[in-house]
Amino acid sequence: MEFQPSKNAHPALHVDDVKVAREELEAKGVEFAGETLDTGVCHMALFTDPDGNDLMLHRRYAPVEAGASDEGVVG
C-alpha cells in the first residue's frame, strides 16, 4: 500500500504559544493556510507538513467550564 497523506483531519499539536511556535516554523520555511484563528476559546494555526499531512498548532486559553468535558485538554 502506497503512503497517502492525511488530509482535512488536522491533528492538533498542543503548544504553549501559537504565535511563537508559528513564527519558529515559518522561519524554517513552513507555510500556513491563512491567519491564526481565535475562536474565543483557543488559538489555531493550520499548516501542511513536508509529507502532505494537514496539521494544526493549538492552544486553549479559556478555562474549562464546570461540568464540561475536559477530554483532550492539556495543562
All heavy atoms as TSV, in Angstrom:
chain	resi	resn	atom	element	x	y	z
A	1	MET	N	N	0.846	-1.177	0.000
A	1	MET	CA	C	0.000	0.000	0.000
A	1	MET	C	C	0.895	1.245	0.000
A	1	MET	O	O	1.777	1.389	0.828
A	1	MET	CB	C	-0.902	-0.037	1.227
A	1	MET	CG	C	-1.714	1.203	1.410
A	1	MET	SD	S	-2.755	1.097	2.890
A	1	MET	CE	C	-4.321	1.354	2.141
A	2	GLU	N	N	0.628	2.140	-0.891
A	2	GLU	CA	C	1.408	3.372	-1.008
A	2	GLU	C	C	0.941	4.398	0.034
A	2	GLU	O	O	-0.248	4.481	0.350
A	2	GLU	CB	C	1.222	3.949	-2.410
A	2	GLU	CG	C	2.108	5.129	-2.686
A	2	GLU	CD	C	2.014	5.617	-4.124
A	2	GLU	OE1	O	1.733	4.778	-5.010
A	2	GLU	OE2	O	2.211	6.814	-4.343
A	3	PHE	N	N	1.893	5.175	0.566
A	3	PHE	CA	C	1.579	6.212	1.560
A	3	PHE	C	C	0.639	7.252	0.975
A	3	PHE	O	O	0.834	7.727	-0.144
A	3	PHE	CB	C	2.864	6.893	2.041
A	3	PHE	CG	C	2.612	8.106	2.886
A	3	PHE	CD1	C	2.254	7.989	4.217
A	3	PHE	CD2	C	2.699	9.383	2.353
A	3	PHE	CE1	C	2.002	9.099	5.002
A	3	PHE	CE2	C	2.452	10.506	3.124
A	3	PHE	CZ	C	2.102	10.358	4.448
A	4	GLN	N	N	-0.374	7.601	1.740
A	4	GLN	CA	C	-1.291	8.680	1.397
A	4	GLN	C	C	-1.333	9.649	2.565
A	4	GLN	O	O	-1.612	9.247	3.702
A	4	GLN	CB	C	-2.703	8.132	1.136
A	4	GLN	CG	C	-2.794	7.199	-0.048
A	4	GLN	CD	C	-2.549	7.928	-1.358
A	4	GLN	OE1	O	-3.007	9.050	-1.557
A	4	GLN	NE2	N	-1.796	7.304	-2.239
A	5	PRO	N	N	-1.047	10.925	2.331
A	5	PRO	CA	C	-1.074	11.884	3.439
A	5	PRO	C	C	-2.476	12.062	4.002
A	5	PRO	O	O	-3.472	11.881	3.306
A	5	PRO	CB	C	-0.574	13.182	2.808
A	5	PRO	CG	C	-0.789	13.023	1.350
A	5	PRO	CD	C	-0.734	11.541	1.057
A	6	SER	N	N	-2.533	12.404	5.285
A	6	SER	CA	C	-3.797	12.690	5.951
A	6	SER	C	C	-4.250	14.090	5.562
A	6	SER	O	O	-3.538	15.066	5.798
A	6	SER	CB	C	-3.613	12.594	7.470
A	6	SER	OG	O	-4.779	13.011	8.133
A	7	LYS	N	N	-5.417	14.196	4.981
A	7	LYS	CA	C	-5.936	15.489	4.537
A	7	LYS	C	C	-7.229	15.820	5.287
A	7	LYS	O	O	-8.038	14.943	5.543
A	7	LYS	CB	C	-6.213	15.485	3.028
A	7	LYS	CG	C	-5.007	15.153	2.162
A	7	LYS	CD	C	-3.795	16.026	2.413
A	7	LYS	CE	C	-3.906	17.371	1.773
A	7	LYS	NZ	N	-2.752	18.227	2.066
A	8	ASN	N	N	-7.387	17.068	5.662
A	8	ASN	CA	C	-8.592	17.607	6.285
A	8	ASN	C	C	-8.885	17.083	7.682
A	8	ASN	O	O	-9.957	17.319	8.205
A	8	ASN	CB	C	-9.818	17.396	5.384
A	8	ASN	CG	C	-9.662	18.094	4.066
A	8	ASN	OD1	O	-9.252	19.242	4.003
A	8	ASN	ND2	N	-9.956	17.391	2.989
A	9	ALA	N	N	-7.975	16.337	8.295
A	9	ALA	CA	C	-8.191	15.865	9.660
A	9	ALA	C	C	-7.591	16.856	10.666
A	9	ALA	O	O	-8.141	17.058	11.730
A	9	ALA	CB	C	-7.564	14.490	9.855
A	10	HIS	N	N	-6.478	17.457	10.347
A	10	HIS	CA	C	-5.790	18.445	11.174
A	10	HIS	C	C	-5.594	18.003	12.628
A	10	HIS	O	O	-6.154	18.610	13.537
A	10	HIS	CB	C	-6.502	19.799	11.144
A	10	HIS	CG	C	-6.454	20.463	9.810
A	10	HIS	ND1	N	-7.451	20.313	8.894
A	10	HIS	CD2	C	-5.526	21.255	9.246
A	10	HIS	CE1	C	-7.144	21.009	7.804
A	10	HIS	NE2	N	-5.981	21.577	7.988
A	11	PRO	N	N	-4.822	16.932	12.868
A	11	PRO	CA	C	-4.492	16.603	14.263
A	11	PRO	C	C	-3.886	17.834	14.935
A	11	PRO	O	O	-3.094	18.557	14.334
A	11	PRO	CB	C	-3.465	15.478	14.142
A	11	PRO	CG	C	-3.727	14.866	12.794
A	11	PRO	CD	C	-4.173	16.016	11.933
A	12	ALA	N	N	-4.279	18.076	16.177
A	12	ALA	CA	C	-3.847	19.272	16.904
A	12	ALA	C	C	-2.564	19.001	17.679
A	12	ALA	O	O	-2.479	18.026	18.420
A	12	ALA	CB	C	-4.941	19.739	17.851
A	13	LEU	N	N	-1.586	19.857	17.491
A	13	LEU	CA	C	-0.336	19.811	18.232
A	13	LEU	C	C	-0.395	20.897	19.294
A	13	LEU	O	O	-0.406	22.093	18.973
A	13	LEU	CB	C	0.852	20.037	17.296
A	13	LEU	CG	C	0.923	19.103	16.089
A	13	LEU	CD1	C	2.048	19.517	15.155
A	13	LEU	CD2	C	1.085	17.669	16.539
A	14	HIS	N	N	-0.480	20.509	20.570
A	14	HIS	CA	C	-0.578	21.476	21.660
A	14	HIS	C	C	0.740	22.224	21.807
A	14	HIS	O	O	1.806	21.612	21.874
A	14	HIS	CB	C	-0.913	20.773	22.973
A	14	HIS	CG	C	-0.818	21.691	24.151
A	14	HIS	ND1	N	-1.812	22.586	24.458
A	14	HIS	CD2	C	0.161	21.874	25.055
A	14	HIS	CE1	C	-1.434	23.276	25.524
A	14	HIS	NE2	N	-0.243	22.857	25.909
A	15	VAL	N	N	0.662	23.548	21.850
A	15	VAL	CA	C	1.825	24.409	22.084
A	15	VAL	C	C	1.459	25.417	23.159
A	15	VAL	O	O	0.290	25.716	23.384
A	15	VAL	CB	C	2.295	25.122	20.795
A	15	VAL	CG1	C	2.793	24.122	19.756
A	15	VAL	CG2	C	1.185	25.978	20.206
A	16	ASP	N	N	2.467	25.933	23.854
A	16	ASP	CA	C	2.216	26.936	24.890
A	16	ASP	C	C	1.843	28.290	24.302
A	16	ASP	O	O	1.121	29.059	24.931
A	16	ASP	CB	C	3.443	27.083	25.790
A	16	ASP	CG	C	3.656	25.860	26.659
A	16	ASP	OD1	O	2.666	25.193	27.012
A	16	ASP	OD2	O	4.814	25.570	26.977
A	17	ASP	N	N	2.338	28.586	23.096
A	17	ASP	CA	C	2.074	29.881	22.461
A	17	ASP	C	C	2.040	29.671	20.949
A	17	ASP	O	O	3.088	29.420	20.333
A	17	ASP	CB	C	3.168	30.875	22.853
A	17	ASP	CG	C	2.891	32.285	22.398
A	17	ASP	OD1	O	2.395	32.478	21.267
A	17	ASP	OD2	O	3.183	33.217	23.169
A	18	VAL	N	N	0.868	29.758	20.350
A	18	VAL	CA	C	0.715	29.523	18.914
A	18	VAL	C	C	1.519	30.528	18.113
A	18	VAL	O	O	2.177	30.166	17.133
A	18	VAL	CB	C	-0.778	29.537	18.501
A	18	VAL	CG1	C	-0.928	29.512	16.987
A	18	VAL	CG2	C	-1.518	28.361	19.125
A	19	LYS	N	N	1.505	31.791	18.514
A	19	LYS	CA	C	2.232	32.827	17.771
A	19	LYS	C	C	3.719	32.514	17.708
A	19	LYS	O	O	4.330	32.568	16.632
A	19	LYS	CB	C	2.009	34.196	18.412
A	19	LYS	CG	C	2.689	35.349	17.699
A	19	LYS	CD	C	2.350	36.676	18.386
A	19	LYS	CE	C	2.882	37.869	17.645
A	19	LYS	NZ	N	4.320	38.022	17.723
A	20	VAL	N	N	4.309	32.166	18.839
A	20	VAL	CA	C	5.749	31.868	18.893
A	20	VAL	C	C	6.066	30.611	18.083
A	20	VAL	O	O	7.012	30.593	17.293
A	20	VAL	CB	C	6.216	31.719	20.357
A	20	VAL	CG1	C	7.622	31.159	20.429
A	20	VAL	CG2	C	6.134	33.054	21.074
A	21	ALA	N	N	5.269	29.556	18.263
A	21	ALA	CA	C	5.504	28.309	17.534
A	21	ALA	C	C	5.371	28.530	16.029
A	21	ALA	O	O	6.169	28.022	15.239
A	21	ALA	CB	C	4.531	27.234	18.003
A	22	ARG	N	N	4.376	29.318	15.641
A	22	ARG	CA	C	4.179	29.606	14.214
A	22	ARG	C	C	5.373	30.369	13.651
A	22	ARG	O	O	5.873	30.036	12.574
A	22	ARG	CB	C	2.890	30.405	14.016
A	22	ARG	CG	C	2.642	30.755	12.570
A	22	ARG	CD	C	1.371	31.541	12.381
A	22	ARG	NE	N	1.233	31.907	10.980
A	22	ARG	CZ	C	0.103	31.899	10.304
A	22	ARG	NH1	N	-1.022	31.576	10.906
A	22	ARG	NH2	N	0.081	32.229	9.034
A	23	GLU	N	N	5.843	31.386	14.377
A	23	GLU	CA	C	6.995	32.161	13.911
A	23	GLU	C	C	8.226	31.275	13.743
A	23	GLU	O	O	8.975	31.423	12.767
A	23	GLU	CB	C	7.291	33.307	14.874
A	23	GLU	CG	C	6.254	34.413	14.816
A	23	GLU	CD	C	6.399	35.454	15.913
A	23	GLU	OE1	O	7.208	35.253	16.851
A	23	GLU	OE2	O	5.681	36.476	15.838
A	24	GLU	N	N	8.439	30.351	14.681
A	24	GLU	CA	C	9.587	29.436	14.588
A	24	GLU	C	C	9.480	28.540	13.356
A	24	GLU	O	O	10.466	28.328	12.644
A	24	GLU	CB	C	9.685	28.580	15.846
A	24	GLU	CG	C	10.125	29.352	17.075
A	24	GLU	CD	C	10.097	28.521	18.353
A	24	GLU	OE1	O	9.793	27.300	18.292
A	24	GLU	OE2	O	10.361	29.101	19.419
A	25	LEU	N	N	8.287	28.011	13.091
A	25	LEU	CA	C	8.097	27.150	11.922
A	25	LEU	C	C	8.192	27.940	10.621
A	25	LEU	O	O	8.779	27.464	9.644
A	25	LEU	CB	C	6.761	26.415	12.015
A	25	LEU	CG	C	6.689	25.326	13.081
A	25	LEU	CD1	C	5.270	24.784	13.197
A	25	LEU	CD2	C	7.676	24.206	12.781
A	26	GLU	N	N	7.628	29.150	10.602
A	26	GLU	CA	C	7.721	29.979	9.396
A	26	GLU	C	C	9.178	30.313	9.087
A	26	GLU	O	O	9.572	30.349	7.910
A	26	GLU	CB	C	6.893	31.254	9.557
A	26	GLU	CG	C	5.410	31.003	9.455
A	26	GLU	CD	C	4.558	32.236	9.661
A	26	GLU	OE1	O	4.921	33.108	10.481
A	26	GLU	OE2	O	3.502	32.318	8.998
A	27	ALA	N	N	9.990	30.537	10.112
A	27	ALA	CA	C	11.412	30.825	9.914
A	27	ALA	C	C	12.142	29.635	9.282
A	27	ALA	O	O	13.190	29.804	8.654
A	27	ALA	CB	C	12.068	31.195	11.237
A	28	LYS	N	N	11.556	28.439	9.423
A	28	LYS	CA	C	12.139	27.227	8.843
A	28	LYS	C	C	11.498	26.864	7.511
A	28	LYS	O	O	11.742	25.794	6.972
A	28	LYS	CB	C	11.993	26.063	9.829
A	28	LYS	CG	C	12.800	26.285	11.092
A	28	LYS	CD	C	12.594	25.175	12.085
A	28	LYS	CE	C	13.398	25.475	13.353
A	28	LYS	NZ	N	13.234	24.438	14.361
A	29	GLY	N	N	10.635	27.756	6.995
A	29	GLY	CA	C	10.051	27.552	5.678
A	29	GLY	C	C	8.663	26.942	5.644
A	29	GLY	O	O	8.125	26.689	4.570
A	30	VAL	N	N	8.052	26.703	6.801
A	30	VAL	CA	C	6.701	26.139	6.827
A	30	VAL	C	C	5.709	27.228	6.423
A	30	VAL	O	O	5.777	28.358	6.908
A	30	VAL	CB	C	6.357	25.584	8.227
A	30	VAL	CG1	C	4.899	25.145	8.294
A	30	VAL	CG2	C	7.295	24.443	8.588
A	31	GLU	N	N	4.804	26.877	5.522
A	31	GLU	CA	C	3.773	27.812	5.080
A	31	GLU	C	C	2.442	27.432	5.722
A	31	GLU	O	O	2.060	26.268	5.731
A	31	GLU	CB	C	3.659	27.795	3.559
A	31	GLU	CG	C	4.902	28.320	2.882
A	31	GLU	CD	C	4.777	28.372	1.369
A	31	GLU	OE1	O	3.638	28.275	0.858
A	31	GLU	OE2	O	5.814	28.498	0.718
A	32	PHE	N	N	1.751	28.431	6.245
A	32	PHE	CA	C	0.471	28.223	6.920
A	32	PHE	C	C	-0.684	28.582	5.994
A	32	PHE	O	O	-0.551	29.420	5.109
A	32	PHE	CB	C	0.412	29.051	8.201
A	32	PHE	CG	C	1.229	28.450	9.312
A	32	PHE	CD1	C	2.608	28.584	9.331
A	32	PHE	CD2	C	0.617	27.722	10.319
A	32	PHE	CE1	C	3.363	28.004	10.328
A	32	PHE	CE2	C	1.365	27.134	11.327
A	32	PHE	CZ	C	2.745	27.278	11.334
A	33	ALA	N	N	-1.824	27.945	6.241
A	33	ALA	CA	C	-3.039	28.180	5.456
A	33	ALA	C	C	-3.824	29.303	6.117
A	33	ALA	O	O	-4.665	29.059	6.983
A	33	ALA	CB	C	-3.872	26.905	5.380
A	34	GLY	N	N	-3.534	30.527	5.767
A	34	GLY	CA	C	-4.252	31.663	6.327
A	34	GLY	C	C	-3.681	32.137	7.647
A	34	GLY	O	O	-2.623	31.702	8.095
A	35	GLU	N	N	-4.437	33.029	8.276
A	35	GLU	CA	C	-4.035	33.624	9.541
A	35	GLU	C	C	-4.349	32.697	10.707
A	35	GLU	O	O	-5.140	31.773	10.579
A	35	GLU	CB	C	-4.771	34.965	9.736
A	35	GLU	CG	C	-4.469	36.000	8.672
A	35	GLU	CD	C	-3.003	36.397	8.646
A	35	GLU	OE1	O	-2.405	36.574	9.722
A	35	GLU	OE2	O	-2.450	36.513	7.529
A	36	THR	N	N	-3.751	32.974	11.851
A	36	THR	CA	C	-4.074	32.235	13.070
A	36	THR	C	C	-5.516	32.554	13.459
A	36	THR	O	O	-5.938	33.709	13.431
A	36	THR	CB	C	-3.101	32.625	14.201
A	36	THR	OG1	O	-1.785	32.225	13.798
A	36	THR	CG2	C	-3.459	31.958	15.511
A	37	LEU	N	N	-6.267	31.523	13.814
A	37	LEU	CA	C	-7.670	31.682	14.185
A	37	LEU	C	C	-7.805	31.841	15.696
A	37	LEU	O	O	-7.139	31.142	16.459
A	37	LEU	CB	C	-8.469	30.449	13.752
A	37	LEU	CG	C	-8.385	30.075	12.273
A	37	LEU	CD1	C	-9.027	28.728	12.036
A	37	LEU	CD2	C	-9.045	31.147	11.430
A	38	ASP	N	N	-8.663	32.753	16.108
A	38	ASP	CA	C	-9.008	32.921	17.518
A	38	ASP	C	C	-10.495	32.640	17.630
A	38	ASP	O	O	-11.323	33.417	17.159
A	38	ASP	CB	C	-8.691	34.338	17.989
A	38	ASP	CG	C	-8.961	34.550	19.466
A	38	ASP	OD1	O	-9.681	33.731	20.078
A	38	ASP	OD2	O	-8.463	35.542	20.011
A	39	THR	N	N	-10.843	31.517	18.260
A	39	THR	CA	C	-12.243	31.094	18.324
A	39	THR	C	C	-12.984	31.647	19.540
A	39	THR	O	O	-14.163	31.378	19.709
A	39	THR	CB	C	-12.340	29.558	18.377
A	39	THR	OG1	O	-11.812	29.109	19.631
A	39	THR	CG2	C	-11.605	28.909	17.226
A	40	GLY	N	N	-12.258	32.374	20.393
A	40	GLY	CA	C	-12.845	32.816	21.642
A	40	GLY	C	C	-12.588	31.817	22.763
A	40	GLY	O	O	-12.878	32.080	23.927
A	41	VAL	N	N	-12.044	30.670	22.406
A	41	VAL	CA	C	-11.702	29.614	23.355
A	41	VAL	C	C	-10.238	29.193	23.171
A	41	VAL	O	O	-9.548	28.876	24.120
A	41	VAL	CB	C	-12.622	28.380	23.163
A	41	VAL	CG1	C	-12.192	27.216	24.043
A	41	VAL	CG2	C	-14.065	28.750	23.433
A	42	CYS	N	N	-9.791	29.205	21.917
A	42	CYS	CA	C	-8.440	28.757	21.621
A	42	CYS	C	C	-7.883	29.482	20.406
A	42	CYS	O	O	-8.609	30.136	19.667
A	42	CYS	CB	C	-8.422	27.249	21.368
A	42	CYS	SG	S	-9.387	26.753	19.927
A	43	HIS	N	N	-6.560	29.350	20.222
A	43	HIS	CA	C	-5.882	29.822	19.019
A	43	HIS	C	C	-5.489	28.593	18.208
A	43	HIS	O	O	-5.057	27.578	18.776
A	43	HIS	CB	C	-4.608	30.609	19.374
A	43	HIS	CG	C	-4.892	31.898	20.038
A	43	HIS	ND1	N	-4.265	32.279	21.195
A	43	HIS	CD2	C	-5.725	32.913	19.721
A	43	HIS	CE1	C	-4.700	33.469	21.559
A	43	HIS	NE2	N	-5.594	33.871	20.685
A	44	MET	N	N	-5.643	28.673	16.879
A	44	MET	CA	C	-5.309	27.572	15.984
A	44	MET	C	C	-4.621	28.123	14.746
A	44	MET	O	O	-5.013	29.173	14.233
A	44	MET	CB	C	-6.570	26.827	15.537
A	44	MET	CG	C	-7.376	26.237	16.669
A	44	MET	SD	S	-8.825	25.311	16.105
A	44	MET	CE	C	-9.820	26.607	15.375
A	45	ALA	N	N	-3.596	27.406	14.279
A	45	ALA	CA	C	-2.911	27.766	13.041
A	45	ALA	C	C	-2.730	26.483	12.228
A	45	ALA	O	O	-2.145	25.513	12.704
A	45	ALA	CB	C	-1.571	28.413	13.341
A	46	LEU	N	N	-3.263	26.473	11.011
A	46	LEU	CA	C	-3.272	25.283	10.163
A	46	LEU	C	C	-2.109	25.311	9.172
A	46	LEU	O	O	-1.805	26.350	8.588
A	46	LEU	CB	C	-4.591	25.208	9.392
A	46	LEU	CG	C	-5.862	25.304	10.231
A	46	LEU	CD1	C	-7.089	25.345	9.325
A	46	LEU	CD2	C	-5.958	24.180	11.227
A	47	PHE	N	N	-1.467	24.144	8.998
A	47	PHE	CA	C	-0.372	24.033	8.044
A	47	PHE	C	C	-0.284	22.602	7.544
A	47	PHE	O	O	-0.987	21.716	8.026
A	47	PHE	CB	C	0.951	24.474	8.674
A	47	PHE	CG	C	1.460	23.583	9.780
A	47	PHE	CD1	C	2.464	22.662	9.545
A	47	PHE	CD2	C	0.935	23.675	11.065
A	47	PHE	CE1	C	2.935	21.843	10.566
A	47	PHE	CE2	C	1.409	22.876	12.096
A	47	PHE	CZ	C	2.418	21.945	11.848
A	48	THR	N	N	0.579	22.378	6.555
A	48	THR	CA	C	0.798	21.055	5.990
A	48	THR	C	C	2.266	20.695	6.166
A	48	THR	O	O	3.137	21.514	5.870
A	48	THR	CB	C	0.409	21.035	4.497
A	48	THR	OG1	O	-0.960	21.438	4.386
A	48	THR	CG2	C	0.580	19.662	3.885
A	49	ASP	N	N	2.535	19.476	6.653
A	49	ASP	CA	C	3.930	19.057	6.845
A	49	ASP	C	C	4.555	18.665	5.504
A	49	ASP	O	O	3.861	18.593	4.487
A	49	ASP	CB	C	4.033	17.954	7.900
A	49	ASP	CG	C	3.569	16.583	7.449
A	49	ASP	OD1	O	3.295	16.372	6.244
A	49	ASP	OD2	O	3.484	15.697	8.312
A	50	PRO	N	N	5.873	18.428	5.465
A	50	PRO	CA	C	6.541	18.110	4.193
A	50	PRO	C	C	6.011	16.845	3.504
A	50	PRO	O	O	6.171	16.683	2.304
A	50	PRO	CB	C	8.008	17.923	4.597
A	50	PRO	CG	C	8.165	18.742	5.836
A	50	PRO	CD	C	6.843	18.605	6.555
A	51	ASP	N	N	5.359	15.941	4.265
A	51	ASP	CA	C	4.793	14.735	3.668
A	51	ASP	C	C	3.371	14.935	3.171
A	51	ASP	O	O	2.751	14.004	2.664
A	51	ASP	CB	C	4.812	13.586	4.684
A	51	ASP	CG	C	6.227	13.126	4.998
A	51	ASP	OD1	O	7.065	13.103	4.073
A	51	ASP	OD2	O	6.499	12.803	6.167
A	52	GLY	N	N	2.833	16.140	3.340
A	52	GLY	CA	C	1.493	16.448	2.847
A	52	GLY	C	C	0.375	16.273	3.852
A	52	GLY	O	O	-0.793	16.383	3.504
A	53	ASN	N	N	0.710	15.988	5.116
A	53	ASN	CA	C	-0.307	15.825	6.157
A	53	ASN	C	C	-0.766	17.182	6.679
A	53	ASN	O	O	0.067	18.047	6.972
A	53	ASN	CB	C	0.257	15.010	7.326
A	53	ASN	CG	C	0.662	13.626	6.911
A	53	ASN	OD1	O	-0.173	12.814	6.548
A	53	ASN	ND2	N	1.956	13.356	6.941
A	54	ASP	N	N	-2.067	17.359	6.810
A	54	ASP	CA	C	-2.612	18.591	7.381
A	54	ASP	C	C	-2.498	18.513	8.900
A	54	ASP	O	O	-2.907	17.523	9.515
A	54	ASP	CB	C	-4.077	18.760	6.981
A	54	ASP	CG	C	-4.244	19.058	5.502
A	54	ASP	OD1	O	-3.281	19.531	4.876
A	54	ASP	OD2	O	-5.344	18.821	4.979
A	55	LEU	N	N	-1.955	19.565	9.518
A	55	LEU	CA	C	-1.759	19.628	10.965
A	55	LEU	C	C	-2.210	20.980	11.497
A	55	LEU	O	O	-2.433	21.918	10.720
A	55	LEU	CB	C	-0.284	19.413	11.315
A	55	LEU	CG	C	0.321	18.076	10.888
A	55	LEU	CD1	C	1.833	18.105	11.059
A	55	LEU	CD2	C	-0.284	16.944	11.677
A	56	MET	N	N	-2.296	21.083	12.822
A	56	MET	CA	C	-2.733	22.326	13.454
A	56	MET	C	C	-1.924	22.578	14.722
A	56	MET	O	O	-1.732	21.675	15.532
A	56	MET	CB	C	-4.215	22.189	13.832
A	56	MET	CG	C	-4.749	23.299	14.694
A	56	MET	SD	S	-6.349	22.929	15.515
A	56	MET	CE	C	-7.200	21.904	14.380
A	57	LEU	N	N	-1.458	23.822	14.887
A	57	LEU	CA	C	-0.944	24.259	16.180
A	57	LEU	C	C	-2.155	24.685	16.984
A	57	LEU	O	O	-3.060	25.352	16.458
A	57	LEU	CB	C	0.008	25.448	16.015
A	57	LEU	CG	C	1.272	25.204	15.206
A	57	LEU	CD1	C	2.062	26.505	15.099
A	57	LEU	CD2	C	2.113	24.103	15.802
A	58	HIS	N	N	-2.199	24.336	18.278
A	58	HIS	CA	C	-3.388	24.608	19.073
A	58	HIS	C	C	-3.029	25.004	20.495
A	58	HIS	O	O	-2.134	24.430	21.099
A	58	HIS	CB	C	-4.266	23.348	19.120
A	58	HIS	CG	C	-5.526	23.524	19.895
A	58	HIS	ND1	N	-5.612	23.230	21.236
A	58	HIS	CD2	C	-6.742	23.957	19.521
A	58	HIS	CE1	C	-6.843	23.491	21.656
A	58	HIS	NE2	N	-7.550	23.926	20.639
A	59	ARG	N	N	-3.730	26.006	21.017
A	59	ARG	CA	C	-3.581	26.425	22.412
A	59	ARG	C	C	-4.931	26.885	22.930
A	59	ARG	O	O	-5.494	27.872	22.453
A	59	ARG	CB	C	-2.571	27.555	22.537
A	59	ARG	CG	C	-2.532	28.236	23.893
A	59	ARG	CD	C	-1.846	27.346	24.939
A	59	ARG	NE	N	-1.599	28.073	26.158
A	59	ARG	CZ	C	-2.196	27.803	27.312
A	59	ARG	NH1	N	-3.073	26.835	27.402
A	59	ARG	NH2	N	-1.910	28.500	28.381
A	60	ARG	N	N	-5.496	26.136	23.884
A	60	ARG	CA	C	-6.739	26.557	24.536
A	60	ARG	C	C	-6.368	27.551	25.633
A	60	ARG	O	O	-5.518	27.262	26.470
A	60	ARG	CB	C	-7.459	25.359	25.145
A	60	ARG	CG	C	-8.761	25.763	25.823
A	60	ARG	CD	C	-9.426	24.574	26.497
A	60	ARG	NE	N	-10.619	25.009	27.173
A	60	ARG	CZ	C	-11.843	24.831	26.716
A	60	ARG	NH1	N	-12.048	24.191	25.591
A	60	ARG	NH2	N	-12.880	25.287	27.396
A	61	TYR	N	N	-7.007	28.714	25.614
A	61	TYR	CA	C	-6.721	29.716	26.638
A	61	TYR	C	C	-7.901	29.944	27.568
A	61	TYR	O	O	-7.742	30.486	28.655
A	61	TYR	CB	C	-6.260	31.044	26.023
A	61	TYR	CG	C	-7.247	31.678	25.066
A	61	TYR	CD1	C	-8.322	32.421	25.529
A	61	TYR	CD2	C	-7.095	31.541	23.693
A	61	TYR	CE1	C	-9.226	33.002	24.657
A	61	TYR	CE2	C	-7.974	32.120	22.808
A	61	TYR	CZ	C	-9.039	32.849	23.294
A	61	TYR	OH	O	-9.929	33.419	22.425
A	62	ALA	N	N	-9.091	29.522	27.181
A	62	ALA	CA	C	-10.268	29.707	28.033
A	62	ALA	C	C	-10.357	28.560	29.028
A	62	ALA	O	O	-10.043	27.415	28.696
A	62	ALA	CB	C	-11.528	29.747	27.176
A	63	PRO	N	N	-10.785	28.846	30.253
A	63	PRO	CA	C	-10.935	27.763	31.229
A	63	PRO	C	C	-12.061	26.821	30.828
A	63	PRO	O	O	-13.006	27.219	30.150
A	63	PRO	CB	C	-11.271	28.494	32.525
A	63	PRO	CG	C	-11.809	29.821	32.100
A	63	PRO	CD	C	-11.163	30.144	30.785
A	64	VAL	N	N	-11.943	25.576	31.236
A	64	VAL	CA	C	-13.000	24.603	31.001
A	64	VAL	C	C	-14.117	24.896	31.990
A	64	VAL	O	O	-13.875	25.035	33.193
A	64	VAL	CB	C	-12.470	23.166	31.186
A	64	VAL	CG1	C	-13.589	22.157	31.017
A	64	VAL	CG2	C	-11.341	22.898	30.211
A	65	GLU	N	N	-15.346	25.013	31.496
A	65	GLU	CA	C	-16.482	25.332	32.362
A	65	GLU	C	C	-16.837	24.144	33.242
A	65	GLU	O	O	-16.668	22.988	32.843
A	65	GLU	CB	C	-17.684	25.731	31.508
A	65	GLU	CG	C	-17.465	27.016	30.738
A	65	GLU	CD	C	-18.670	27.402	29.897
A	65	GLU	OE1	O	-19.768	26.843	30.125
A	65	GLU	OE2	O	-18.508	28.252	29.026
A	66	ALA	N	N	-17.358	24.422	34.406
A	66	ALA	CA	C	-17.779	23.371	35.337
A	66	ALA	C	C	-18.791	22.459	34.661
A	66	ALA	O	O	-19.729	22.932	34.019
A	66	ALA	CB	C	-18.381	23.984	36.594
A	67	GLY	N	N	-18.582	21.164	34.776
A	67	GLY	CA	C	-19.493	20.198	34.194
A	67	GLY	C	C	-19.182	19.845	32.753
A	67	GLY	O	O	-19.699	18.877	32.218
A	68	ALA	N	N	-18.321	20.625	32.106
A	68	ALA	CA	C	-17.964	20.345	30.717
A	68	ALA	C	C	-16.832	19.326	30.686
A	68	ALA	O	O	-16.037	19.240	31.614
A	68	ALA	CB	C	-17.536	21.628	30.007
A	69	SER	N	N	-16.757	18.577	29.619
A	69	SER	CA	C	-15.688	17.603	29.463
A	69	SER	C	C	-14.378	18.334	29.185
A	69	SER	O	O	-14.332	19.272	28.389
A	69	SER	CB	C	-15.993	16.668	28.296
A	69	SER	OG	O	-14.865	15.875	27.998
A	70	ASP	N	N	-13.324	17.897	29.841
A	70	ASP	CA	C	-12.002	18.454	29.552
A	70	ASP	C	C	-11.161	17.425	28.805
A	70	ASP	O	O	-9.940	17.493	28.787
A	70	ASP	CB	C	-11.296	18.941	30.820
A	70	ASP	CG	C	-11.013	17.819	31.812
A	70	ASP	OD1	O	-11.468	16.684	31.589
A	70	ASP	OD2	O	-10.338	18.094	32.803
A	71	GLU	N	N	-11.830	16.469	28.156
A	71	GLU	CA	C	-11.135	15.444	27.408
A	71	GLU	C	C	-10.259	16.091	26.341
A	71	GLU	O	O	-10.707	16.948	25.587
A	71	GLU	CB	C	-12.146	14.507	26.735
A	71	GLU	CG	C	-11.503	13.362	25.986
A	71	GLU	CD	C	-12.533	12.415	25.386
A	71	GLU	OE1	O	-13.656	12.357	25.894
A	71	GLU	OE2	O	-12.177	11.761	24.412
A	72	GLY	N	N	-9.023	15.709	26.303
A	72	GLY	CA	C	-8.091	16.236	25.320
A	72	GLY	C	C	-7.433	17.534	25.724
A	72	GLY	O	O	-6.523	17.998	25.059
A	73	VAL	N	N	-7.854	18.143	26.821
A	73	VAL	CA	C	-7.258	19.401	27.268
A	73	VAL	C	C	-5.981	19.083	28.029
A	73	VAL	O	O	-5.968	18.272	28.948
A	73	VAL	CB	C	-8.227	20.207	28.168
A	73	VAL	CG1	C	-7.545	21.450	28.718
A	73	VAL	CG2	C	-9.465	20.570	27.395
A	74	VAL	N	N	-4.899	19.719	27.621
A	74	VAL	CA	C	-3.611	19.523	28.278
A	74	VAL	C	C	-3.267	20.755	29.077
A	74	VAL	O	O	-3.396	21.868	28.609
A	74	VAL	CB	C	-2.498	19.268	27.224
A	74	VAL	CG1	C	-1.146	19.119	27.896
A	74	VAL	CG2	C	-2.836	18.048	26.391
A	75	GLY	N	N	-2.798	20.548	30.303
A	75	GLY	CA	C	-2.327	21.671	31.131
A	75	GLY	C	C	-3.419	22.403	31.736
A	75	GLY	O	O	-3.534	23.431	32.164
